Amino acid sequence: MAQVLPQMLTANRLVDGDVLYWRNGDWVLALAEGEVFADPKAADAALAAAQKSVMTNKVVNPYLFDVKTDAKGIHPAKEREIIRAAGPTVRDDLGKQSVGLGDKPAPRVKAERVVKTKDEDVSI
C-alpha cells in the first residue's frame, strides 16, 4: 500500500502571479506559513472552500500538492513545488530566493523605468 503524504493547497494570485498557500481560510505568501493537511478529506474541503477565491478573482488554479514534514519544516515532495516555493528561477537576488525556500519574502519594490538619451546609449 502506498504511503499517503500530507498535502497543502496552493494557487497563484491573479493580480501579480505570486504563489500563495492556504491557511485557515485565506492565503499567505510563504510555504512555511501554509496549512498542512494530514487528512485527505480536510484537504479536499479546503480546496472546495478556495473556489470562492477563484470566483472573486483573487486567485487562479488552486490545487493540492504533496509535502513532507520534519523538524526542519515543510518540504514539497515534487520538484515543481520546490521551484514554485523558491520563486522565479531567473533572479536569486529578489523575492523568495533571496531569503530562502519558504521564508517570508521581502516586500516588492516597484521597478523604475530607466530611459537613456541618444547620447547615453553606448550600444555597438
BAPA-289175 format. One record per residue: residue number from 1; z, y, x of N, C-alpha, C in turn; residue in one letter. Coordinates in steps of 0.05 Angstrom, whole numbers, plus 5000, padded with zeros to 4 digits. Atoms other than C-alpha are relative to their C-alpha. Example, Ala and Ser with C-alpha at 12.3 -4.5 7.8 and 13.67 -1.06 7.14 Angstrom:
[pt 1,[5000,4976,5018],[5156,4910,5246],[5000,5024,5018],'a'],
[pt 2,[4999,4976,4984],[5143,4979,5273],[5014,5022,4985],'s'],
This chain:
[pt 1,[5000,4976,5017],[5000,5000,5000],[5000,5025,5018],'m'],
[pt 2,[5002,4976,4984],[4980,5068,5028],[5023,5019,4994],'a'],
[pt 3,[4978,4981,5003],[5035,5119,5040],[4990,5025,4986],'q'],
[pt 4,[5007,4975,5014],[5033,5178,4993],[5014,5023,5014],'v'],
[pt 5,[4989,4977,4986],[5042,5242,5031],[5008,5022,4981],'l'],
[pt 6,[4994,4977,5016],[5076,5304,5003],[4975,5019,5000],'p'],
[pt 7,[5022,4982,5002],[5028,5359,4981],[5009,5029,4997],'q'],
[pt 8,[4997,4972,5004],[5021,5434,4980],[4976,5010,4984],'m'],
[pt 9,[5021,4988,5016],[4979,5479,4936],[4990,5025,5015],'l'],
[pt 10,[5012,4977,4987],[4931,5529,4967],[4977,5011,4984],'t'],
[pt 11,[5023,4987,5012],[4877,5578,4945],[4993,5024,5019],'a'],
[pt 12,[5008,4975,4986],[4841,5640,4971],[5003,5023,4981],'n'],
[pt 13,[4997,4976,5016],[4859,5709,4947],[4972,5012,4996],'r'],
[pt 14,[5027,4991,5008],[4798,5737,4911],[4993,5027,5013],'l'],
[pt 15,[5005,4974,4990],[4805,5808,4937],[4990,5001,5029],'v'],
[pt 16,[5007,4999,4971],[4801,5793,5012],[4996,4973,5013],'d'],
[pt 17,[5005,5026,4989],[4795,5718,5021],[5023,4987,5015],'g'],
[pt 18,[4977,5011,4986],[4864,5708,5052],[5008,4973,4988],'d'],
[pt 19,[4990,5026,5008],[4890,5637,5049],[5029,5004,4990],'v'],
[pt 20,[4974,4997,5013],[4950,5633,5002],[5012,4972,4995],'l'],
[pt 21,[4986,5024,5006],[5003,5580,4988],[5019,5005,4977],'y'],
[pt 22,[4984,4998,5025],[5041,5567,4923],[5030,4997,5007],'w'],
[pt 23,[4971,5002,4998],[5116,5579,4920],[5013,5010,4974],'r'],
[pt 24,[4984,4993,5024],[5157,5579,4856],[4984,5018,4980],'n'],
[pt 25,[5015,4986,5020],[5101,5603,4810],[4985,5024,5010],'g'],
[pt 26,[5016,4977,4989],[5069,5655,4857],[4988,4992,5026],'d'],
[pt 27,[5014,5006,4975],[5030,5659,4922],[5013,5014,5023],'w'],
[pt 28,[4990,4988,4974],[5053,5672,4994],[4978,4996,5021],'v'],
[pt 29,[5020,5002,4979],[5013,5682,5057],[5004,4979,5021],'l'],
[pt 30,[4994,5018,4977],[5048,5636,5106],[5004,4971,4990],'a'],
[pt 31,[4996,5028,5005],[5044,5560,5105],[5029,4993,4999],'l'],
[pt 32,[4971,5006,4998],[5117,5557,5126],[5016,5009,4976],'a'],
[pt 33,[4986,4990,5024],[5137,5595,5063],[4992,4985,4974],'e'],
[pt 34,[5010,5014,5024],[5098,5550,5015],[5018,4977,4991],'g'],
[pt 35,[4984,5021,5012],[5128,5498,4969],[4987,4973,5006],'e'],
[pt 36,[5009,5027,4995],[5122,5424,4988],[5008,4983,4976],'v'],
[pt 37,[4996,5018,5023],[5115,5374,4931],[5000,4971,5008],'f'],
[pt 38,[4998,5029,4993],[5141,5304,4945],[4991,4983,4976],'a'],
[pt 39,[5007,5014,5025],[5128,5284,4872],[4971,5008,4992],'d'],
[pt 40,[5028,4994,5008],[5053,5279,4854],[4999,5013,4972],'p'],
[pt 41,[5000,4987,5027],[5070,5298,4781],[5007,5030,5002],'k'],
[pt 42,[4993,4972,4996],[5103,5362,4804],[4977,5016,5013],'a'],
[pt 43,[5023,4987,4987],[5043,5378,4849],[4978,5005,4979],'a'],
[pt 44,[5021,4997,5021],[4995,5367,4790],[5008,5022,4980],'d'],
[pt 45,[4990,4979,5018],[5039,5412,4746],[4996,5028,5013],'a'],
[pt 46,[5004,4975,4986],[5037,5467,4799],[4970,5008,5000],'a'],
[pt 47,[5029,4994,5001],[4961,5461,4803],[4991,5010,4973],'l'],
[pt 48,[5007,4991,5027],[4956,5468,4728],[5010,5028,4995],'a'],
[pt 49,[4989,4973,5003],[5002,5529,4729],[4984,5021,5016],'a'],
[pt 50,[5016,4982,4983],[4959,5560,4785],[4974,5009,4987],'a'],
[pt 51,[5025,4993,5013],[4899,5562,4739],[5002,5028,4986],'q'],
[pt 52,[4996,4973,5011],[4930,5625,4708],[4991,5021,5020],'k'],
[pt 53,[5008,4981,4979],[4918,5660,4775],[4970,5001,5002],'s'],
[pt 54,[5029,5000,5000],[4845,5639,4771],[4990,5017,4977],'v'],
[pt 55,[5009,4986,5024],[4838,5666,4700],[5004,5030,5002],'m'],
[pt 56,[4995,4971,4997],[4868,5733,4721],[4986,5011,5025],'t'],
[pt 57,[5015,4992,4976],[4821,5737,4782],[5017,5007,5024],'n'],
[pt 58,[4983,4996,4977],[4878,5734,4832],[4991,4982,5023],'k'],
[pt 59,[5009,5020,4980],[4854,5671,4869],[4976,4985,4991],'v'],
[pt 60,[5022,5018,5006],[4796,5624,4873],[5006,4973,5013],'v'],
[pt 61,[5000,5027,4989],[4792,5549,4884],[5028,4989,5008],'n'],
[pt 62,[4974,5013,4992],[4865,5526,4882],[4997,4970,5001],'p'],
[pt 63,[5001,5029,4998],[4874,5454,4905],[5024,4991,5016],'y'],
[pt 64,[4978,5013,4986],[4926,5407,4932],[4991,4988,5027],'l'],
[pt 65,[5007,5014,4975],[4927,5381,5004],[5025,4987,5011],'f'],
[pt 66,[4978,5016,4989],[4969,5331,5042],[5013,5014,5024],'d'],
[pt 67,[4985,4990,4978],[5023,5352,5090],[5020,4980,5011],'v'],
[pt 68,[4978,5016,4988],[5074,5320,5137],[5022,5020,5006],'k'],
[pt 69,[4977,4982,4993],[5143,5350,5147],[5018,4986,5020],'t'],
[pt 70,[4980,5010,4981],[5193,5342,5203],[5019,5023,5006],'d'],
[pt 71,[4980,4980,4993],[5249,5381,5236],[4987,5026,5009],'a'],
[pt 72,[5013,4976,4991],[5198,5430,5264],[4985,5015,4978],'k'],
[pt 73,[5012,4986,5022],[5169,5447,5196],[4979,4984,4985],'g'],
[pt 74,[5022,5012,5017],[5107,5434,5153],[4975,4999,5018],'i'],
[pt 75,[5025,5003,4985],[5043,5407,5184],[4979,4988,4982],'h'],
[pt 76,[5022,5011,5015],[4977,5399,5148],[4991,4973,5012],'p'],
[pt 77,[5009,5026,4991],[4952,5327,5151],[4972,4999,5010],'a'],
[pt 78,[5028,5001,4993],[4879,5344,5160],[4992,5026,5014],'k'],
[pt 79,[5009,4978,4983],[4841,5389,5208],[4992,5025,4984],'e'],
[pt 80,[5009,4977,5017],[4811,5433,5153],[5024,5018,4994],'r'],
[pt 81,[4977,4984,5008],[4880,5456,5131],[5015,5011,5024],'e'],
[pt 82,[4988,4989,4975],[4905,5465,5203],[4985,5026,5006],'i'],
[pt 83,[5016,4976,4994],[4847,5514,5213],[5005,5022,4980],'i'],
[pt 84,[4995,4980,5021],[4858,5549,5146],[5028,5013,5004],'r'],
[pt 85,[4973,4990,4996],[4933,5557,5162],[5001,5019,5024],'a'],
[pt 86,[5000,4983,4976],[4918,5588,5230],[4983,5025,4997],'a'],
[pt 87,[5016,4976,5004],[4868,5638,5203],[4972,4997,5012],'g'],
[pt 88,[5028,5001,4990],[4797,5655,5224],[4999,4991,5029],'p'],
[pt 89,[5002,5011,4973],[4775,5618,5287],[4986,5019,5019],'t'],
[pt 90,[5015,4982,4983],[4736,5677,5313],[5017,5022,5013],'v'],
[pt 91,[4982,4980,4988],[4796,5722,5330],[5027,4988,5004],'r'],
[pt 92,[4973,5010,4996],[4860,5699,5363],[5020,5022,5006],'d'],
[pt 93,[4982,4977,4994],[4888,5769,5373],[5008,5015,4975],'d'],
[pt 94,[4995,4986,5024],[4894,5787,5300],[5007,4980,4978],'l'],
[pt 95,[4994,5017,5023],[4926,5756,5238],[5017,4976,5007],'g'],
[pt 96,[4983,5023,4998],[4956,5687,5233],[5000,4987,5028],'k'],
[pt 97,[5001,5013,4974],[4932,5661,5300],[5016,5015,5021],'q'],
[pt 98,[4985,4984,4980],[4966,5718,5338],[5030,4995,4998],'s'],
[pt 99,[4971,5004,5002],[5035,5698,5312],[5007,4970,4999],'v'],
[pt 100,[4994,5029,5000],[5029,5622,5308],[4995,4987,4973],'g'],
[pt 101,[5007,5015,5024],[5010,5569,5258],[5021,5001,4979],'l'],
[pt 102,[4983,5000,5023],[5041,5580,5191],[5021,5022,4999],'g'],
[pt 103,[4981,4978,5000],[5083,5640,5212],[4990,5022,4982],'d'],
[pt 104,[5008,4977,5017],[5082,5704,5171],[4981,5017,5017],'k'],
[pt 105,[5019,4985,4985],[5020,5742,5192],[5008,5030,5003],'p'],
[pt 106,[4996,4971,4996],[5022,5813,5219],[4985,5015,4977],'a'],
[pt 107,[5014,4985,5021],[5003,5866,5168],[4972,5007,5008],'p'],
[pt 108,[5028,4993,4995],[4929,5880,5162],[4998,5030,5007],'r'],
[pt 109,[5006,4973,4992],[4904,5942,5197],[4971,5005,4993],'v'],
[pt 110,[5027,4994,5008],[4844,5975,5167],[4984,5009,5025],'k'],
[pt 111,[5016,4994,4976],[4789,5977,5220],[4986,5027,4995],'a'],
[pt 112,[5015,4975,5001],[4759,6045,5236],[4972,4996,5009],'e'],
[pt 113,[5028,5002,4993],[4685,6052,5239],[4994,5019,5023],'r'],
[pt 114,[5006,4984,4977],[4661,6077,5306],[4970,5007,4999],'v'],
[pt 115,[5027,4990,5001],[4598,6119,5305],[4993,5013,5026],'v'],
[pt 116,[5008,4988,4975],[4563,6135,5370],[4977,5018,4996],'k'],
[pt 117,[5023,4982,5001],[4517,6193,5380],[4979,4989,5019],'t'],
[pt 118,[5022,5010,4984],[4450,6183,5413],[5007,5002,5030],'k'],
[pt 119,[4993,4996,4971],[4478,6210,5480],[5021,4979,5009],'d'],
[pt 120,[4979,5019,4992],[4536,6159,5479],[4989,4971,5000],'e'],
[pt 121,[5011,5027,5001],[4491,6099,5467],[4989,4992,5027],'d'],
[pt 122,[5008,5008,4973],[4483,6063,5533],[4986,4973,5000],'v'],
[pt 123,[5014,5026,5001],[4444,6002,5510],[4975,5001,5016],'s'],
[pt 124,[5024,5001,4983],[4389,5979,5556],[4978,4985,4987],'i'],
